[in-house]
């Protein structure tokens, strides 16, 4: 029926489906608003089985109190779905709190049913299992329907003051977002906006720490010694390189390393530990204000879900809590296997870097091989993360299905924990390897540890392992914040443009209502994970911003600018490029708050270990006060770190090389240096190496205890709930009790 609309309206009959309908009265919006639209291909009308399934599904909706309207264009059938107002009367009745006002007061002020509530209830019923044991998702798999979605309506105001690039620095219209997308989406943007604001002090301090290194760029005694070490040669670092490299060639890298590996690094790491705690505590206070403003302070998610189940099916049986040790054991084993796989992927990256050294020695100048290996290794790691993200999500979903959670909220919480755990190892395994393992198990030049007995293991950059960690952090975080944001916007934009162009080629529908439905259908589909993926992206970014921030003090600054773009990208996607998200009610960000707290603890541990074992901070302090020229007291004319380079680079005599292959320039070099601690005679660890290890461990324990104490003090000093919020809740309870007293006295 080209160019024509086929219209058919069926009205559900009044029956016994709503035994509690007369108890309460709720105001509803205009009756001509359609709550949902279902879409099917016209080809289904040529299949009797699919036509029967469609009619059976619609008839069951009819018995539940739904109206529907059918319209067609050249290719699709659109079913407009509207729920009877009695559904929402029942919703109001079931969720009236026992301690609430008296019934007569409630009837005098009928509750307004918002569009978000209507959509949420209708979505729950449409997604639930029907009498024929089919869900809508089952019908989609069978080709009976293609999609279902709520309509965008009344979003023009959000487009003007929120979903535009020009609004980047304006306040988020949280109330408008809540009225259109529901509380869960609004809380996501409230949290993201608060997180972005709190990044400002962290970014400023991190930038100051980084720039403070520039003041010592040419004045650092260590950098001076490296730049003047023309007669000190480093031993060959790989099988492909037979060259003794003068230490002075690493002069530029030594100066760059000092930008983020200086005394301020410790201060910044402690500051970030306190910052993470203050951020969470202040967010809890912000969330309390927002939730009280939305009158959701005493809202119960389990009660909401049980009410929706009863509305959908009055004979609904409450599933009880259950626990299976067998299922828990299987889930634990599978999770550990996945974590081992992810750690194995990090070791595969190690193998790649070892092989890349041999390959790049023939393709790049000798001075650029290490940098090329680090950069390409980070790129390979980024691609691996993208692939493992899809695998991790699939595994986490299957584990959740196997665990059989009782409610949707419980399922979401369990899935969040499993997926984040897997994603954490996918993103941070390589960083953990670089920070704490790289270059520490290589042996010494005369007796190197080799992969499979053939390839020599990769070593840290000549300027230190902090340079490798800094580059890895900068590349991975930079790619995630730039490429991911570009793909996050360009992908939906291009997909929407292509779908719209194909639809225009097929002709324009007659009638504004059908055109509106078509326009919504052509938008990009959304699913349960649309908002979840946004949260996960921010949690990983928060991990990068805090866990290894000692090695990359510019991470908060990069995250701040990225979030300014992220907020606007998400707004434009949700309003202009995607179908309308199903509004969900919420009074907090759920399990994500526990994830943030865990990241805060991990940040303290990781940064303490980076400073203790990866940074040169502890060796410098030990040399300065125990082995250097200032060990007996300060000398104004002598820098206390004078001789540090010569002290920290042990000697290896070239005659002791076991490899008979002649090295380039070996006739003029009788000794070379390497990064480690060892005696020139037997290469065993000298006494100072054990002293250094003891001090590293002591510093780690002290740092973590100080940082955790700061976190605890900050958590105690900043109450989770403001006193003003507590007072307002008390006033409401007092008002409710007084209304009951007045009602009782009137009855008497």
FIFI-104609 format. One record per residue (C-alpha): residue number from 0; x, y, z. Coordinates in Angstrom, 2 decimals. Example, Ala and Ser with C-alpha at 12.3 -4.5 7.8 and 13.67 -1.06 7.14 Angstrom:
nukol;X;Y;Z
0;12.30;-4.50;7.80
1;13.67;-1.06;7.14
# end
This chain:
nukol;X;Y;Z
0;0.00;0.00;0.00
1;2.38;2.65;-1.23
2;1.73;6.14;-0.03
3;-1.28;5.08;2.03
4;-1.78;4.55;5.73
5;-3.63;1.57;7.07
6;-5.29;2.47;10.36
7;-6.71;0.01;12.80
8;-7.51;0.72;16.47
9;-8.42;-1.97;18.95
10;-9.52;-1.04;22.42
11;-8.96;-3.39;25.37
12;-12.15;-4.38;27.10
13;-12.75;-3.84;30.77
14;-12.40;-7.07;32.66
15;-11.06;-8.73;35.73
16;-7.45;-7.92;34.95
17;-7.44;-4.95;37.31
18;-9.03;-5.92;40.63
19;-7.67;-2.83;42.38
20;-8.54;-0.24;39.74
21;-11.11;1.74;41.68
22;-8.88;2.40;44.69
23;-7.06;5.45;43.40
24;-7.14;8.06;40.69
25;-4.09;9.42;38.90
26;-3.79;12.17;36.35
27;-2.45;11.08;32.96
28;-1.16;12.97;29.99
29;-3.11;13.56;26.80
30;-4.74;10.39;25.56
31;-3.37;10.81;22.04
32;0.22;10.25;23.23
33;1.58;6.87;22.18
34;3.82;5.32;24.80
35;5.71;2.93;22.55
36;6.11;1.97;18.91
37;6.67;-1.59;17.67
38;8.09;-2.15;14.18
39;7.73;-5.16;11.90
40;8.69;-5.77;8.28
41;5.82;-5.96;5.81
42;7.21;-9.30;4.66
43;5.89;-10.82;7.88
44;2.36;-10.43;6.49
45;3.15;-13.10;3.89
46;4.03;-15.61;6.60
47;0.92;-17.02;8.36
48;2.91;-18.18;11.39
49;4.44;-14.72;11.94
50;1.06;-13.01;11.42
51;-0.43;-15.34;14.04
52;2.39;-14.57;16.50
53;1.91;-10.84;15.95
54;-1.81;-11.05;16.59
55;-1.34;-13.28;19.62
56;1.13;-10.77;21.12
57;-1.19;-7.84;20.43
58;-4.23;-9.66;21.79
59;-2.40;-10.37;25.01
60;-1.50;-6.69;25.29
61;-5.19;-5.95;24.75
62;-6.16;-8.13;27.71
63;-3.62;-6.24;29.84
64;-5.34;-2.95;29.04
65;-3.48;-1.62;26.00
66;-4.68;0.20;22.91
67;-2.80;-0.05;19.66
68;-2.80;1.59;16.27
69;-1.27;0.21;13.06
70;0.24;2.27;10.25
71;2.25;1.17;7.24
72;4.72;2.64;4.81
73;6.39;1.02;1.81
74;8.47;-1.41;3.89
75;7.46;-1.40;7.56
76;4.48;-1.82;9.80
77;4.37;0.47;12.83
78;2.30;-0.40;15.90
79;1.60;2.50;18.25
80;1.05;1.24;21.80
81;-0.75;3.15;24.55
82;-1.53;1.87;28.05
83;-4.85;2.38;29.74
84;-4.81;4.87;32.60
85;-5.86;2.11;35.02
86;-2.35;0.65;34.82
87;-0.97;3.84;36.30
88;-3.76;4.00;38.89
89;-2.59;0.62;40.09
90;1.03;1.81;40.08
91;0.09;4.77;42.30
92;-1.83;2.47;44.65
93;0.93;-0.10;45.04
94;3.66;2.47;45.69
95;1.74;4.53;48.26
96;3.95;4.34;51.33
97;2.29;2.99;54.50
98;3.68;5.91;56.47
99;2.40;8.35;53.88
100;-0.51;10.79;54.18
101;-4.02;9.61;54.87
102;-5.98;8.23;51.88
103;-8.35;11.16;51.74
104;-5.39;13.57;51.53
105;-3.92;11.49;48.73
106;-7.19;11.52;46.78
107;-7.46;15.26;47.17
108;-4.11;15.66;45.43
109;-3.97;13.13;42.59
110;-0.50;12.07;41.52
111;0.77;13.23;38.15
112;2.03;10.36;36.03
113;5.04;11.62;34.09
114;5.94;10.43;30.62
115;9.07;8.75;32.03
116;6.92;6.67;34.42
117;4.50;5.71;31.64
118;7.36;4.59;29.40
119;9.05;2.63;32.19
120;5.87;0.70;33.06
121;4.99;-0.03;29.43
122;8.54;-1.13;28.66
123;8.52;-3.53;31.61
124;5.26;-5.14;30.43
125;6.36;-5.35;26.79
126;9.68;-6.94;27.80
127;8.13;-9.47;30.20
128;7.30;-13.04;29.32
129;3.85;-13.45;27.82
130;1.34;-16.29;28.33
131;2.65;-17.94;25.16
132;6.06;-18.19;26.90
133;7.53;-15.71;24.42
134;9.18;-12.41;25.24
135;9.41;-9.58;22.76
136;13.11;-10.40;22.33
137;12.12;-13.95;21.33
138;9.75;-12.55;18.72
139;12.53;-10.33;17.38
140;14.79;-13.37;16.99
141;11.97;-15.13;15.09
142;11.58;-12.15;12.75
143;8.05;-11.34;13.96
144;9.07;-7.83;15.03
145;12.17;-5.75;14.37
146;12.29;-3.24;17.18
147;10.41;-1.42;19.90
148;11.14;2.03;21.26
149;9.57;4.97;23.08
150;9.09;8.07;20.98
151;11.14;11.24;21.24
152;8.65;13.96;22.09
153;9.20;17.40;23.57
154;12.99;17.23;23.30
155;13.36;20.62;21.56
156;14.17;22.39;24.83
157;16.94;19.90;25.61
158;18.37;20.35;22.13
159;18.63;24.09;22.63
160;20.12;24.31;26.10
161;21.97;20.99;26.42
162;22.68;19.00;23.23
163;24.78;21.65;21.49
164;28.52;22.24;21.40
165;27.96;25.86;22.36
166;26.69;24.74;25.77
167;29.96;23.05;26.71
168;30.66;25.27;29.71
169;27.08;25.71;30.90
170;25.39;24.07;33.87
171;23.76;20.69;33.24
172;19.92;20.98;33.21
173;19.53;18.00;35.53
174;15.82;18.48;36.19
175;15.06;18.60;32.47
176;17.24;15.54;31.86
177;15.44;13.71;34.64
178;12.00;14.66;33.28
179;12.94;13.35;29.83
180;15.35;10.44;30.36
181;14.64;9.44;33.96
182;16.63;9.61;37.16
183;19.33;7.08;36.23
184;20.51;9.08;33.21
185;20.23;12.35;35.13
186;22.34;10.92;37.97
187;24.96;9.78;35.45
188;25.29;13.33;34.15
189;25.20;14.74;37.68
190;28.07;12.44;38.64
191;30.01;13.09;35.41
192;29.63;16.86;35.81
193;30.76;16.67;39.44
194;33.71;14.44;38.54
195;34.76;16.88;35.81
196;34.60;19.82;38.21
197;36.64;17.97;40.81
198;39.28;17.22;38.18
199;40.15;20.93;38.06
200;42.22;21.03;41.29
201;43.82;17.65;40.47
202;44.70;18.86;36.96
203;46.15;22.13;38.29
204;48.34;20.37;40.89
205;49.45;17.74;38.36
206;50.35;20.45;35.85
207;52.31;22.35;38.52
208;54.24;19.20;39.45
209;54.98;18.55;35.77
210;56.01;22.13;35.03
211;58.14;22.31;38.18
212;60.39;19.82;36.46
213;61.07;22.44;33.78
214;62.63;24.68;36.40
215;65.21;21.92;36.89
216;65.31;20.88;33.24
217;68.92;21.99;32.84
218;69.81;22.38;36.52
219;69.37;18.77;37.64
220;72.69;17.30;38.76
221;71.67;13.87;37.47
222;70.83;15.24;34.02
223;74.10;17.15;33.94
224;76.12;14.02;34.72
225;74.28;12.03;32.04
226;74.75;14.73;29.42
227;78.48;14.98;30.23
228;79.06;11.19;30.38
229;80.73;10.92;26.97
230;83.20;8.31;28.23
231;80.64;6.07;29.93
232;79.26;3.39;27.62
233;76.13;1.34;28.18
234;76.27;-2.37;27.41
235;74.35;-3.61;24.33
236;70.67;-3.96;25.29
237;69.47;-6.50;22.71
238;70.55;-9.22;20.35
239;70.05;-7.02;17.31
240;72.19;-4.23;18.71
241;75.94;-4.82;19.01
242;76.67;-1.20;19.81
243;78.04;0.32;22.99
244;75.90;3.43;23.41
245;77.43;6.48;25.11
246;75.34;7.44;28.13
247;75.36;11.06;26.94
248;73.05;10.10;24.04
249;70.21;9.71;26.57
250;70.62;13.31;27.70
251;67.27;14.52;26.33
252;65.34;11.57;27.75
253;66.99;12.06;31.14
254;65.77;15.66;31.24
255;62.27;14.62;30.15
256;62.13;11.89;32.79
257;62.87;14.46;35.47
258;59.64;16.28;34.53
259;57.53;13.53;36.10
260;60.04;11.71;38.30
261;61.04;14.25;40.90
262;60.44;15.00;44.57
263;57.02;16.46;43.76
264;55.83;13.06;42.53
265;55.47;11.80;46.10
266;53.53;14.89;47.13
267;51.23;14.55;44.12
268;50.59;10.85;44.76
269;49.58;11.58;48.37
270;47.46;14.50;47.19
271;45.62;12.26;44.70
272;44.91;9.70;47.43
273;43.21;12.40;49.48
274;41.58;13.87;46.37
275;39.92;10.55;45.49
276;38.39;10.32;48.96
277;37.24;13.93;49.06
278;35.75;13.56;45.58
279;33.67;10.55;46.65
280;32.56;12.13;49.93
281;31.53;15.36;48.24
282;29.73;13.38;45.55
283;27.71;11.58;48.21
284;26.68;14.97;49.58
285;25.81;16.24;46.10
286;23.81;13.10;45.38
287;21.89;13.52;48.67
288;20.84;17.04;47.67
289;19.78;15.93;44.18
290;17.81;12.90;45.39
291;16.03;14.93;48.08
292;15.13;17.53;45.46
293;13.59;14.76;43.33
294;11.73;13.35;46.35
295;13.44;9.97;46.02
296;15.23;9.86;49.36
297;13.12;6.97;50.69
298;12.48;5.27;47.35
299;13.05;1.50;47.30
300;14.22;-0.18;44.08
301;13.05;-3.67;45.09
302;9.59;-2.36;45.93
303;9.42;-0.62;42.55
304;10.31;-3.80;40.68
305;7.82;-5.89;42.67
306;5.09;-3.33;41.89
307;5.86;-3.56;38.17
308;5.69;-7.37;38.37
309;2.27;-7.21;40.05
310;0.99;-4.71;37.48
311;2.09;-7.03;34.70
312;0.80;-10.21;36.37
313;-1.43;-10.14;39.50
314;-0.54;-13.82;40.09
315;3.16;-13.01;40.24
316;5.09;-15.16;42.73
317;7.93;-13.43;44.53
318;11.27;-15.19;43.86
319;13.15;-15.71;47.10
320;16.82;-15.17;47.78
321;18.96;-18.21;47.05
322;22.61;-19.14;47.03
323;24.44;-22.05;45.47
324;28.00;-22.90;46.48
325;28.38;-25.00;43.34
326;27.42;-22.12;41.04
327;29.59;-19.71;43.02
328;32.57;-22.08;42.72
329;32.10;-22.46;38.97
330;31.78;-18.69;38.54
331;34.93;-18.15;40.60
332;36.91;-20.69;38.55
333;35.76;-19.25;35.21
334;36.54;-15.72;36.41
335;40.04;-16.75;37.49
336;40.61;-18.45;34.14
337;39.55;-15.27;32.35
338;41.87;-13.21;34.53
339;44.72;-15.63;33.72
340;43.88;-15.23;30.03
341;44.02;-11.44;30.34
342;47.34;-11.64;32.18
343;48.50;-14.00;29.43
344;47.56;-11.35;26.87
345;49.87;-8.97;28.72
346;52.65;-11.58;28.46
347;51.89;-11.92;24.75
348;52.60;-8.21;24.54
349;55.95;-8.91;26.20
350;56.72;-11.48;23.50
351;55.72;-8.96;20.83
352;58.05;-6.33;22.27
353;60.93;-8.81;22.43
354;60.43;-9.82;18.79
355;59.86;-6.20;17.75
356;63.29;-5.24;19.08
357;64.94;-7.74;16.75
358;62.76;-6.62;13.84
359;63.11;-2.87;14.32
360;66.90;-3.00;14.66
361;67.04;-3.43;10.89
362;64.28;-0.93;10.10
363;64.97;2.01;12.45
364;68.07;3.92;13.51
365;69.59;2.41;16.62
366;68.66;5.42;18.77
367;64.95;5.11;17.88
368;64.44;1.37;18.33
369;63.36;1.54;21.99
370;60.89;4.36;21.37
371;59.46;2.55;18.34
372;58.98;-0.64;20.36
373;57.23;1.21;23.22
374;54.92;3.14;20.87
375;53.92;0.15;18.75
376;53.53;-1.97;21.88
377;51.05;0.57;23.26
378;49.14;0.53;19.96
379;48.97;-3.27;20.03
380;47.77;-3.08;23.64
381;45.02;-0.62;22.64
382;43.75;-2.93;19.89
383;43.87;-5.87;22.31
384;41.76;-3.89;24.79
385;39.10;-3.25;22.13
386;38.89;-6.95;21.27
387;38.91;-8.19;24.86
388;36.18;-5.71;25.84
389;33.68;-7.56;23.63
390;34.83;-10.94;24.93
391;34.70;-9.76;28.56
392;31.15;-8.47;28.16
393;30.00;-11.77;26.68
394;31.63;-13.80;29.46
395;30.27;-11.53;32.21
396;26.75;-11.83;30.76
397;26.92;-15.62;30.64
398;28.21;-15.77;34.20
399;25.31;-13.56;35.35
400;22.78;-15.77;33.59
401;24.33;-18.82;35.20
402;24.19;-17.19;38.65
403;20.41;-16.60;38.27
404;20.00;-13.27;40.07
405;16.61;-12.62;41.64
406;15.83;-9.19;40.17
407;17.00;-7.00;37.31
408;18.78;-4.62;39.69
409;20.62;-7.54;41.30
410;21.56;-8.85;37.87
411;22.89;-5.42;36.88
412;24.94;-5.19;40.07
413;26.52;-8.62;39.65
414;27.23;-7.97;35.98
415;28.90;-4.66;36.86
416;31.29;-6.33;39.31
417;32.24;-9.14;36.92
418;32.64;-6.96;33.84
419;34.66;-4.28;35.62
420;36.99;-6.90;37.14
421;37.74;-8.34;33.71
422;38.10;-4.89;32.17
423;40.49;-3.83;34.90
424;42.90;-6.64;34.09
425;42.48;-6.02;30.35
426;43.46;-2.36;30.71
427;46.05;-2.46;33.48
428;47.91;-5.79;33.10
429;50.46;-4.30;30.70
430;50.95;-1.26;32.95
431;51.54;-3.51;35.96
432;54.13;-5.47;33.95
433;55.95;-2.32;32.83
434;55.86;-0.73;36.27
435;57.00;-3.68;38.36
436;58.44;-6.48;36.17
437;60.02;-4.99;33.05
438;63.83;-5.06;33.22
439;63.96;-6.71;36.64
440;64.40;-10.35;35.61
441;66.88;-9.86;32.76
442;70.04;-11.00;34.49
443;73.25;-9.10;33.69
444;75.08;-8.52;30.39
445;77.26;-11.58;30.77
446;74.38;-13.88;31.59
447;71.08;-12.69;30.14
448;67.69;-14.32;30.70
449;66.26;-15.32;27.32
450;62.77;-16.11;26.09
451;62.68;-19.82;25.14
452;66.47;-19.69;25.42
453;66.67;-17.64;22.20
454;65.49;-14.04;22.49
455;66.80;-11.65;25.09
456;64.10;-10.10;27.27
457;63.29;-6.45;26.78
458;64.89;-3.95;29.11
459;63.72;-0.60;30.41
460;64.48;2.58;28.57
461;68.03;3.80;29.14
462;66.64;6.74;31.09
463;64.69;4.42;33.42
464;61.48;2.39;33.61
465;59.44;5.49;34.47
466;59.88;6.64;30.87
467;58.36;3.37;29.59
468;55.45;3.66;32.02
469;54.89;7.32;31.13
470;54.83;6.58;27.39
471;52.51;3.59;27.81
472;50.10;5.64;29.95
473;50.19;8.64;27.63
474;49.58;6.59;24.47
475;46.82;4.32;25.80
476;45.00;7.10;27.64
477;45.45;9.50;24.73
478;44.08;6.98;22.25
479;41.13;6.12;24.47
480;40.23;9.75;25.01
481;40.64;10.81;21.37
482;39.91;7.85;19.12
483;37.20;6.49;21.40
484;35.45;9.87;21.57
485;35.70;10.27;17.78
486;34.30;6.80;17.14
487;31.68;7.27;19.83
488;30.30;10.24;17.90
489;31.20;9.54;14.27
490;29.90;5.94;14.37
491;26.32;6.82;15.41
492;26.35;9.95;13.23
493;27.38;8.08;10.08
494;24.99;5.21;10.82
495;22.08;7.64;11.25
496;22.96;9.50;8.05
497;23.14;6.27;6.03
498;19.80;5.03;7.39
499;18.18;8.41;6.68
500;19.52;8.51;3.10
501;18.22;5.00;2.39
502;14.83;5.97;3.81
503;14.64;9.07;1.57
504;15.33;6.95;-1.48
505;12.35;4.79;-0.53
506;9.94;7.74;-0.48
507;8.38;10.02;2.12
508;5.54;8.82;4.30
509;2.20;10.60;4.30
510;0.96;12.06;7.54
511;2.95;13.79;10.31
512;2.39;10.98;12.83
513;3.79;8.27;10.59
514;6.72;10.50;9.62
515;7.45;11.04;13.31
516;7.46;7.30;13.93
517;9.73;6.74;10.94
518;12.17;9.41;12.11
519;12.42;7.71;15.50
520;12.90;4.31;13.86
521;15.78;5.65;11.74
522;17.68;6.77;14.85
523;20.36;4.46;16.20
524;19.01;1.67;18.44
525;19.75;1.61;22.16
526;19.86;-1.29;24.59
527;20.30;-2.12;28.25
528;24.05;-1.44;28.01
529;23.86;2.01;26.41
530;24.18;3.87;29.72
531;26.21;1.04;31.29
532;28.91;1.45;28.62
533;29.15;5.17;29.37
534;29.67;4.44;33.07
535;32.27;1.77;32.32
536;34.21;4.14;30.07
537;34.33;6.71;32.86
538;35.39;4.14;35.47
539;38.35;3.04;33.34
540;39.29;6.68;32.81
541;39.05;7.25;36.57
542;41.39;4.29;37.03
543;43.95;5.81;34.66
544;43.55;9.15;36.41
545;44.32;7.75;39.87
546;46.00;4.32;39.85
547;49.25;5.19;38.02
548;49.02;8.96;38.29
549;52.49;9.09;39.91
550;53.94;8.15;36.52
551;51.65;10.41;34.51
552;50.74;13.59;36.44
553;49.06;15.03;33.33
554;46.33;12.34;33.47
555;43.81;14.53;35.39
556;44.32;17.38;32.90
557;43.78;15.06;29.94
558;40.71;13.56;31.63
559;39.27;17.03;32.31
560;39.40;18.14;28.68
561;38.15;14.74;27.55
562;35.15;14.94;29.89
563;34.15;18.38;28.62
564;33.81;16.79;25.20
565;32.32;13.55;26.59
566;29.40;15.33;28.30
567;28.42;17.09;25.09
568;28.94;13.96;22.96
569;26.67;11.94;25.22
570;24.02;14.69;25.20
571;24.02;14.97;21.41
572;23.93;11.20;20.98
573;21.01;10.71;23.36
574;18.88;13.57;22.05
575;19.72;13.74;18.34
576;21.25;10.46;17.17
577;19.74;7.68;19.29
578;16.29;6.43;20.02
579;14.97;7.50;23.36
580;16.49;5.64;26.27
581;14.01;3.82;28.49
582;13.78;5.98;31.64
583;14.81;4.22;34.82
584;14.29;5.32;38.37
585;17.30;5.49;40.69
586;18.48;7.30;43.79
587;22.23;6.70;43.38
588;24.74;5.38;40.87
589;24.50;1.90;42.38
590;27.44;-0.50;42.34
591;29.58;2.06;40.55
592;30.11;3.84;43.88
593;31.74;0.69;45.32
594;33.85;0.45;42.15
595;35.08;4.02;42.72
596;35.99;3.22;46.32
597;37.93;0.10;45.23
598;39.80;2.14;42.62
599;40.73;4.64;45.33
600;42.30;1.91;47.47
601;44.11;0.40;44.46
602;45.42;3.87;43.60
603;47.09;4.16;47.01
604;48.75;0.75;46.64
605;49.81;1.21;43.01
606;51.22;4.73;43.43
607;53.12;3.68;46.53
608;54.68;0.80;44.60
609;55.49;3.02;41.60
610;57.35;5.52;43.79
611;59.07;2.76;45.79
612;60.09;0.36;43.00
613;59.79;2.15;39.63
614;60.78;5.72;40.38
615;64.34;6.82;41.16
616;63.10;8.75;44.18
617;64.19;6.23;46.84
618;67.64;5.50;45.31
619;68.28;9.24;45.04
620;67.32;9.85;48.66
621;69.42;6.89;49.85
622;72.48;8.06;47.93
623;71.97;11.65;49.05
624;71.96;10.89;52.77
625;74.00;7.67;53.04
626;76.50;7.28;50.19
627;76.84;10.73;48.56
628;79.11;13.66;49.36
629;76.54;15.03;51.83
630;76.42;11.95;54.05
631;78.50;13.76;56.70
632;76.59;17.02;56.27
633;75.65;19.43;53.53
634;78.38;21.09;51.46
635;77.20;24.36;49.86
636;79.71;24.08;47.04
637;78.82;20.48;46.14
638;75.50;19.08;44.95
639;74.45;16.19;47.17
640;73.73;14.00;44.12
641;77.17;14.40;42.62
642;78.44;10.99;41.52
643;74.97;9.41;41.60
644;75.15;8.12;38.01
645;78.53;6.51;38.47
646;77.28;4.93;41.70
647;74.07;3.45;40.29
648;75.51;1.97;37.07
649;77.62;-1.12;37.86
650;80.61;-2.00;35.70
651;80.79;-4.98;33.36
652;84.09;-5.93;31.69
653;83.66;-6.67;28.00
654;86.13;-9.56;28.20
655;83.56;-11.44;30.29
656;81.00;-11.58;27.48
657;80.21;-15.20;26.70
658;78.98;-14.39;23.19
659;81.98;-14.78;20.86
660;80.44;-12.53;18.21
661;82.48;-9.35;17.90
662;80.65;-6.27;19.13
663;80.68;-3.01;17.24
664;83.47;-0.83;18.61
665;84.60;-3.41;21.16
666;88.27;-2.82;20.38
667;88.07;0.59;22.08
668;85.78;-0.39;24.98
669;87.02;-2.45;27.90
670;84.08;-1.90;30.24
671;80.41;-0.93;29.95
672;77.61;-0.10;32.36
673;74.10;-1.47;32.90
674;71.06;-0.52;35.00
675;71.05;-2.67;38.12
676;73.09;-3.27;41.24
677;76.01;-5.70;41.05
678;79.71;-6.23;41.69
679;82.09;-5.93;38.76
680;83.79;-9.19;39.76
681;80.95;-11.68;40.34
682;77.88;-9.51;39.54
683;76.19;-10.55;42.79
684;74.02;-8.05;44.62
685;76.12;-5.83;46.89
686;75.15;-4.74;50.38
687;73.63;-1.46;49.24
688;71.10;-3.27;47.04
689;69.65;-5.04;50.09
690;69.63;-1.78;52.05
691;67.78;-0.16;49.15
692;65.22;-2.99;49.05
693;64.57;-2.64;52.78
694;64.08;1.11;52.45
695;61.76;0.62;49.45
696;59.57;-1.74;51.47
697;59.62;0.58;54.50
698;58.64;3.53;52.32
699;55.81;1.53;50.71
700;54.37;0.60;54.10
701;54.74;4.17;55.40
702;53.28;5.73;52.23
703;50.25;3.45;52.16
704;49.52;3.96;55.87
705;49.83;7.74;55.56
706;47.68;7.83;52.42
707;45.04;5.54;53.90
708;44.98;7.60;57.10
709;44.41;10.71;55.01
710;41.57;8.92;53.22
711;39.97;7.87;56.51
712;40.31;11.34;58.02
713;38.85;12.93;54.89
714;35.95;10.44;54.93
715;35.29;11.25;58.60
716;35.69;15.00;58.20
717;33.25;15.28;55.26
718;29.86;13.72;56.21
719;28.18;11.67;53.49
720;24.83;13.40;54.02
721;24.64;17.16;54.66
722;22.87;18.26;57.82
723;20.45;20.33;55.75
724;19.31;17.19;53.95
725;18.88;15.30;57.23
726;16.86;18.19;58.64
727;14.57;18.32;55.62
728;13.92;14.58;55.88
729;13.09;14.99;59.57
730;10.75;17.89;58.78
731;8.91;15.79;56.18
732;8.48;12.93;58.65
733;7.19;15.36;61.27
734;4.78;16.90;58.77
735;3.50;13.47;57.73
736;2.85;12.46;61.34
737;1.04;15.74;62.07
738;-1.19;15.23;59.02
739;-2.11;11.78;60.33
740;-2.91;13.27;63.73
741;-5.18;15.91;62.16
742;-6.87;13.27;60.01
743;-7.51;11.10;63.07
744;-8.98;13.98;65.09
745;-11.27;14.89;62.17
746;-12.56;11.31;61.95
747;-13.32;11.27;65.65
# end
